[in-house]
């Protein structure tokens, strides 16, 4: 079974992962004064029912946040979901219905729409990438190019779109990149890529860590050098499909147990040609840094 990074499901997100980001989001919208427009326009005891509706097609992500946001604004709001995360959306699809005091519903509106819009945008773009590589051995992975503070939620959204999570942070995998090797050269402590893999493995063994060791290879010669050291994964950085196909052949000859990851400049127009090389993993920062938020609205019933 190939080594895999920790995958982010909703059940793996803790209250503390979510509470802080919700507090910040609500505070920047309401501050201490609250919704002044609603206070001026709507009676304090007015009640209403509204539905959250998708304005565009895509994949839903972030629905479990909705009742948490509503509860943070007013514990008396009722929420009735109609669909769940990973479900397909069409224009007009109703996500769910909320009922309560009208002021409270309007106070929560923008925060709810911002969260599910952002996360559903990521899930929808991820789904496009996953669809583009169907029929090949490649899986689509995210990166650490995430919105600060949103990483676990955004990686969860990637999962909703059918993607796979790469490492969550610097703490849960070893990924030796060119700057690690470059710093060694700068400090006259030069070590080769193969030596770097050995150093990483020795460090993990010494400290009783069990985790993935991955190393970046900029050239096919570097790939040939590191394969005998048996890293779990070799990241092929900014290689063209022809080079990646050659890298797959080299890997199959030297050490077929090592998986290959293509990364760098991956987008929807190129991902299929990359996947057809036979590489097992394709990581794309675009899943999170270039996703466009999906459009949702609140409609009174």
N, C-alpha and C positions, 0 to 999 in steps of 0.2 A: 504494500500500500504506500503510495507516494506521501512524503511528508507534506503537511498542510498547516497553514497559519490558523490562528483562532478566528472562528467565524462569528459574526455578529447577528444574533437573532434577538427578537424583542425580549425574550426571557432572560437574556444575558445582560440587559441594560438594567442597572440598579436605580433606585430612587434618586440617589445622589448624582448619578450621571445626568439626570433630567432636571432635577429641582433647580439647580443653579441657573441653567440656561433659561428656564421658564421665568424665574424671578427677574432676570435681567431684561428679558423681552417685555414682560408686563410693566416693569418699572420704567423703561424708556418710553412707553406709550402713555402710561397713566400718571407717573410720578406721584406726588403727594396729593395733588388736586383732583385727580380723576378725570373723567370724560366731561369736560365743561359744556360741550355742545348738548349732550344728552341731558345733563343736569338742567340746562336752560330750556330745553324743548319738550322733554318727556316727563309726565307725572311720575312720582316716585313709586306709585303702586300699579302702574300700567304693566300688563303682562302681554306676552306674545309668543308666537311659535315661528321658527324660521328653519329653512333647510340649507345645507351646504351643497352646492351644485358645481360640477365640473363644467368649465366653459370650453374645454378642448379635450382631445383624445390623448391617452397615455396610460400609465400604470400608477396606481395609488400607493403611496407610502406615507407613514406618519399618522395614520388614523388613531392609534392608541393614545397619541398625545392630546387629541381633542378633549376627551373627558377630563384629563388632568389640567388642561388650560382652563376649562370651564369651572372646574372645582376650585381652582386657585382664585378665580374672579368672584364666584358666588356658588357656594356648596349646594344651593337650592336649584340650580339649573339641571334639568333632565336632558339626557342625551340618548337618542335611539339610532344606532348605526344601521345602515342598509347594506354596506359592502365592507370588505376587509382589505388590508394591505396585500399587495401583489395582484389584486383584481384589476381587470382592464376597465378603462374609462372611455366614454364617448362624450361628446358635447351634450349636456343635459343630464348626465348621470348624477343621481342623488347619492351623496356620501352618507348622509344621515340628517336627523331632525333634532333640533334643540328647543326646549320650552322653558320659560321662566320670566323673570322681570326684564322688561325691554331694555332698561338701562344696562343691565348686566350682560345681556346678549350682545349689545353694541360695543360694550367695553372689551369683550373678548374677541370680537369679529376679526380684526386685522391680525392679531397674534395667531389665531387659528389658521387663517388663510396663508399667512407668511410661512408657517411651519410646513403645512401639507403641500403648499405650492413648491417650496424649495426641495423638499424631500421627494415629492412625486416627479419633479423635473429630473432629478438624478436617477430615480428608478426607471423613468421612461427612456432616457438616453442610454442607460445600461442595457435595457431590453433591446434597443436597436443594435447595439454592438453584439449582444449575444445572438440575436437573430442572424446577423451578418456572417457569423462563423459557424452556423449550424452545419453538421455533416463533416466537420473537421475534428481533430483531436484537441483543439485549443479551447481553453477556458479563459474567460475575461476577468482580469483582476483590477482592483482599484489601487491607489497609491496613498501617500501621506499628503498629497496636495489638496488638503481639505480646508474648509473655513475654520479658523481658530475657535475652539470651543464646541464645534459641531461634529468633530471627527467620528465619534461612535454612532451618532445619529445618521451621518452621511454614509458611513460604511454599512449600516443597517439598510439604508435605502438602496444601496448597490445590491444587497442580497434580495430585496423585494423585486428588483428588476431582473433577477436571474444571474447576477454576477457573483464573483467570489472575492473574498477579502484577502488582501495582502496583509503584511504586518500592521498592527495597530499603532505601534510606536517604536522608538529606539530600544525599548526595554524588552521586547518579546521575540526578537530574532537577531541574528548576526547577518548584516548585509555589508560586505566589504566593497567599497566603491573606489573610484579612481582617486578621490581626494584623500582617502586613507593611505593609499600607496604614495601619492604625491607628497604628503606631509613627511613620510619616512625619508623620501629622497631629499627633501629640503633640510631635514635635521641630520643628514648623513647617517641615517639608520635604515638605509635602503633594504627592503626585502621584496622578493619576487611575489607575484600572485600565488604561486604554489606555497611559498613560505607563509604567506598571510593566512591561507586556509589552515595550515598546520598550527599556527599561533592561535587562531580562533578556536580550533578544536581542543587544543591543550588548555586554553583559558576556561572553556566551558566544562571540561572534565575536572579541572582543579576546583572549580566553584560549584560542582554538582548541578550544573544547568543542563537541561535537556531541551534543545530548541534547534530550529532550522539554521543551517549555515549556508549562506548564499554569497556569491562573489560576482562582481561585474567584470565582463570581458569586453574590451574594445576592439580586439582583433582575433582572428582565428588562431594565431600563434599562442595568444594567451589562453584561449580555450583548450588547445592541445596540452598546454602546460598544467592547467589546473584539474583536468578530468581525472588523472590518476589519484589525486588527493581526495576524491569522492566528496565534494561538497554536495549538499542536497540539490541545489539549483545553481545554474550559471545564468546570469543575466546578460543577454546580448544587447549591448547598448548602441542605439542608433545605427543598426545594420540594415542594409537594404534586403529585400526578400531573397535575392540571389545569394547573398552572403549567409543569410539565415538558413537557407536550404543546404548550403555547403556545411554549415555548422551542425545541422542535424545528422548529416552523413558522418562527419568526424566523430560526433558523440556516439553514434551507433557502433562505430568501429572500436573506439577506445573504452567507453564506459557507458553502456546503454541504461544503467540504473540512474544516472544523473538527469534531472529534468532541465529543460531549457526554457527560459523566459525572454521574450522579445519586448523591448521597451524603447521609448523615445520617438516622438513624433507620430504616435499612433492616432489615427482618426478614422471616421467611418468609411472614407474613400479608400483607405489602404489596408484596413484590418483584415479583409477577406484574403488578399494576396499574402499577407503575413501568415495567416492561419493555414493556408494551403501548403506552406513549407514543411509542415509536420511538427512544428514547435508545440509544446504542451501548454504553455502559459503566455498570455499577452497582457501586459499591464498598461493602463491608459489613465494618465492624470486627467484627461478630458472628462471622464465620467463625473468628476466632482467639480473641477475648476471651470469647466465650460458648459455645464448643464444650465439650460434656461428654465426658470420656474414655470410650472404648469399653472394655468389660470383657473381659479375657483372664485365663486361668489356666494354671498349670503342673500337669500330671497325670503322675504316674509310670506307666510302662508295666510 
